[in-house]
């Protein structure tokens, strides 16, 4: 029984680790622009919508015998076109996430270099340093992805606790009074990016292979804890800084929370983003090699050079990038999961330990919501 509890806790921690990432740093900015009170409401809404997708996917997995990741699961019910679409989606998502890591990592490195050494160089120089530090590890590969994710999660939780403690007594309630509902879709995109956990579900299915009935419970607990952490992080920074909150959240916090807090938080943030870059870059390289049969050197080059090309072309707005990625995957995953759920309920060869008791038409509303958000963000991105 104790061993089962440990396995369950490990599975829950895995989901938390997968969710906690770069999106955390964009959340205070978009919630402040939207307004904290409506931001809490919409963060709750987006969390629920994301959970519906996750629970639907859990049912699909439980109706399907064997152990599969998303591309091969799509292949079972939709054939090669389904697998190819999912693989392309993974590659687009990986490249987009790496671009976001470049933007964030470069800004964090520049900030602490200026704080510690009073050295002011163009941001792109720091981005190139950030890349140079990571591409060797991507070439060699990451043997223990789980440990890297665990380290990243620990660093991010450390940042949240540090800022929460430093902000005690400095929160100004007047900073929570603004409302601008026109900022809903940009905020929703960032929230979707920050709350994504689809990839972790296939991992925890293997972790809980003897407790499949607990899959949904593990995901629900993970999301509840992440929701609280994200809320505390946003509350602390918005309460102290109000409209002065930066896109990258941690930049400039030293003037009120102290130089030590800024240097430490930005340092932790840099390490967390760097570990994400290496993990996602290595995973993307492996996908290109194994599924697209691309040469090892070319796959390695694509994994870091293509996002760099986008950055140098001027795509360097952190919020715009992660917001567009968030709504893109909201649309793509909702459509794919809805189609797969219908197929799995007709053709699935297992009786699932968990069944989503929601009307099927709700999935179409979910898709419609994400499509509207996606079109809104595409218009904003290119305007």
PyMOL commands that set and color helices and strands:
alter all, ss='L'
color gray80, all
select helices_A, chain A and resi 2-19+23-34+36-62+70-117+123-140+145-167+173-176+181-195+198-207+212-244+254-257+259-290+296-312+318-347+361-382
alter helices_A, ss='H'
color red, helices_A
deselect
rebuild
show_as cartoon
